[in-house]
Amino acid sequence: MSSFHGNKVNPTRMHKSQFKFYLFLISLSAFMILPIIFMFSQSLKPIGELFLYPPRFFVENPTFKNFYDLFNVTSVTVIPMTRFLFNSIVVTGSVVFLSITISAMAGFALSKLEFKWKKVLFEANIIALMFVSAAVTIPRYFVVDTLGLTDNLLGHIIPVLAMPVGLFLIKQFVDQIPNEIIQSASIDGATNFTIFRKIVVPVIMPAMATVSILAFQMAWNNTETSEIYMNKETLRTFAFYMTTLTGNLENKVAGQGIAAAAALIMFVPNLIIFIFMQSRVIDTMAHSGIK
Amino acid sequence: MKMAMKKSVRRELEALFFVWPFVLTFTCFIVIPVIVAIYLSFTYFNTIQPPEFIGLKNYVNLLTQDNVFMMYVLPNTFKFSLIVGPGGYLLSFWLAWLLAQIPKRSRSVLTLIIYSPSMTAAVAMSVVWLVVFSGDSSGYLNSILIGIGIINEPIQWMQSPHYLMYIMIAVTLWNSMGVGFLAMLAGMLNINQEMYEAGYIDGIKNRLQEVWYITIPSMKPQMLFGAVMAVVGTFQAGDIGVTLSGANPTPQYAGQVIVNHIADYGFIRYDMGYASAVSVVLLVIVYGLSKVCWRLFAEKD
């Protein structure tokens, strides 16, 4: 090692030669985080500051009034905002739990079990990675309608459970487990279910964490299921409520603070989850390559 | 013989136990919708009467009659995708590479910042964009530009056919550091340090050569995954124009891309057959472009 004088990737400590990388990274990330800081700042502005001319970027006298108004004064509909939030929490929780469960089960089978159609399923899933769901909104609606999932909370959940990216990431991760371990457990009399629960699941936790983040983002930010499958207002989600707040916002200064407060509620859960799981995500992604 | 059969049936059933929930939801909500879209694309269907088979007429009309598609949607889609797709991909790669050159602690913080735009929902961020690009003089961009004397009158950024497309591109590039970016970062961090040492012994002289001869070849699988995610993300992201301008069709079709065209025919004009034909074209384009990425990055055995 000591004879190697080249550049070091993934260094262990700071060094002044890294200065140039920091320069690019810090200036770019400052630029990228600006809109997000603005959202925070905007949500804390009292109404007077929203009207200021020329407009100010940072809040001067922060207040939680926008959040208070968001929770208490529901202007657009008679339904309280907490109802939408409740729907979102139930839907997102179910989607995360169910989609990681079915992806983990299928990932295990695709990686370690032998069955007919195994190759077909894997190939179909690879093709589905390229699937643009926006293209099939209409036929999907017909399927959802036929199955009686319209105007039903399950209509937010079941249609989005199959995540090709999720299955793919978990399958790649299960591939890392040596076959010998599975075989010896099997010879010792463990059933496949026991092997899955006791050996596979603990090892693939990082991959499951990653998929849960992706599932969370997809479900929490989803407005499409509310817009297309739900006619009853009470069954719609917080993300949908958000669209009613931003509609025609350009001309309504008064609503801007409340809308920013709602936007913050949309954003912060994503952020917190990612902070907790970042290192696991990077672990999983190392095996994400398509070979 | 009988025993072997029994055993293989048992094996199939056990595997089935693990895959059925995925296979069922995958079939119902991905496979069947694609098949239905292909079927509907050969019909005239207004949702009131049953679909009527009309052969290739929708496709012929798309190619010969649909002026909006040819004059606005297709060029816009190309422009948007050519900049956002490769642009976002190269930006992801470059940022991942920069992040790989610094130590872990500061890397985690900067990764979080760079990834966070892709966590935001379009509907939530429109709160920010609508204020920043607001058309009156109290909009942030107008206010700044007037303040430093570049413009004299406020510009209607999002209603203007000249600027809408550029704003869409900027916003989409801003949040394009998603799953693909994380995959490339992880792939880069996992390259064996000895590969670099060997490279320098073999005569690599600078960082550029290092990236070209060692980094990229060692992480081709992640490069491919990132590329496929970039293609899909680019074509999925087209909705942003409608979110920003608040209208479908967008003002003078300036921000109209292919997913908006589908929604326009499907949910506004209720011509489901025609919308399905456009959907099939979109799926074929995405599939074709992903295959191109495959050729570029797949490891040859």
Interface residues (C-beta under 8 A of the other chain):
Chain A: F4 H5 G6 N7 K8 V9 N10 P11 T12 R13 M14 Q18 F21 Y22 F24 L25 I26 L28 S29 M32 I33 P35 I36 F38 M39 Q42 Y53 P54 P55 F57 T101 I102 S103 M105 A106 F108 A109 L110 L113 E114 F115 K116 K118 L121 A124 N125 I127 A128 L129 M130 F131 V132 S133 A134 A135 V136 T137 I138 P139 R140 F142 V143 L147 I158 P159 V160 L161 A162 P164 V165 L167 N192 F193 F196 L214 Q217 W220 N221 T223 A239 M242 T243 L245 T246 G247 N248 L249 E250 V253 Q256 A259 A260 A262 A263 M266 F267 N270 L271 F274 I275 Q278 S279 V281 I282 D283 T284 M285 A286 S288 G289 I290 K291
Chain B: R11 E12 E14 A15 L16 F17 F18 V19 P21 F22 V23 T25 F26 C28 F29 I30 V31 I32 P33 V34 V36 A37 L40 L95 L98 L99 A100 Q101 I102 P103 K104 S106 S108 L110 T111 L112 I113 I114 Y115 S116 P117 M119 T120 A121 A122 V123 A124 M125 S126 V127 V128 W129 L130 V131 V132 S134 G135 S137 S138 G139 Y140 S143 G147 M158 W174 M177 V179 L182 A183 L185 A186 G187 M188 L189 N190 I191 Q193 Y196 E197 G199 Y200 I204 R207 E210 T215 M219 K220 P221 Q222 M223 L224 F225 V228 M229 V231 V232 F235 Q236 G238 D239 G246 V259 I262 A263 G266 F267 M272 A275 S276 S279 V280 L282 L283 V286 Y287 S290 A298 E299
